[in-house]
Amino acid sequence: MRTLNEVAVGDRAVVKRIHGEGPLKRRIMDMGLTRGISVLVRRVAPLGDPIELKVRGYELSIRKTEAAAIEVEESDTH
């Protein structure tokens, strides 16, 4: 299992599953990170937190702990 916080800058991944429950899972889904969505990792802060993503046509910053709850699969499109 690979998680979003392990994806390299400049790479795309497809969300496969969101782990966790309750408020954390709902928060992630409310930000537009749902199963089947393609995500581009734009940059990572120097200490690894936060992670900047491009998802659904907008830029989004999430915490490393949130990214670790998102299981992804590498995308074929760059």
C-alpha positions in Angstrom: 0.0 0.0 0.0 1.3 3.4 -1.0 0.0 6.6 0.6 -0.1 10.1 -0.8 2.7 11.4 1.5 5.0 8.9 -0.3 4.4 10.3 -3.8 7.3 12.3 -5.3 6.9 16.0 -6.3 5.8 16.2 -9.9 4.2 12.8 -9.9 0.5 12.0 -10.3 -1.5 9.4 -8.3 -5.1 8.2 -8.2 -6.9 8.0 -4.9 -7.9 4.4 -4.1 -9.0 4.5 -0.5 -9.2 6.9 2.4 -8.4 5.4 5.8 -9.6 6.7 9.1 -13.0 7.5 10.3 -15.3 10.3 11.4 -14.1 13.9 11.1 -10.7 13.1 9.5 -12.2 11.1 6.6 -15.1 13.6 6.2 -12.6 16.5 6.1 -10.5 14.8 3.4 -13.5 14.0 1.3 -14.9 17.6 1.7 -11.6 18.9 0.2 -12.3 17.0 -3.0 -10.1 14.0 -2.4 -12.4 11.1 -3.2 -11.8 7.7 -4.7 -10.8 7.7 -8.4 -9.6 11.3 -8.4 -6.2 12.1 -10.0 -3.9 14.2 -7.8 -0.7 16.0 -8.8 1.9 16.6 -6.0 3.1 20.1 -6.7 5.5 20.7 -3.9 6.4 19.7 -0.3 7.5 22.2 2.4 11.1 21.9 3.5 10.2 19.9 6.7 7.7 17.8 4.8 4.6 19.5 6.0 2.3 20.7 4.4 2.0 19.1 1.0 0.7 21.1 -1.9 -1.5 19.3 -4.4 -3.4 20.0 -7.6 -6.8 18.3 -7.5 -10.0 19.0 -9.5 -8.4 22.1 -11.1 -7.4 23.9 -7.9 -4.5 23.9 -5.5 -4.8 22.4 -2.1 -2.5 22.1 0.9 -2.9 19.2 3.3 -1.0 18.0 6.4 1.4 15.1 6.1 -0.8 13.1 8.6 -3.8 13.6 6.3 -1.8 12.5 3.3 -0.8 9.4 5.1 -4.4 8.4 5.4 -4.9 8.4 1.6 -4.1 5.2 -0.2 -3.1 5.9 -3.8 -2.0 4.1 -7.0 0.5 5.6 -9.4 -1.1 7.3 -12.4 0.1 6.6 -15.9 -0.5 10.2 -17.1 2.1 12.9 -16.2 
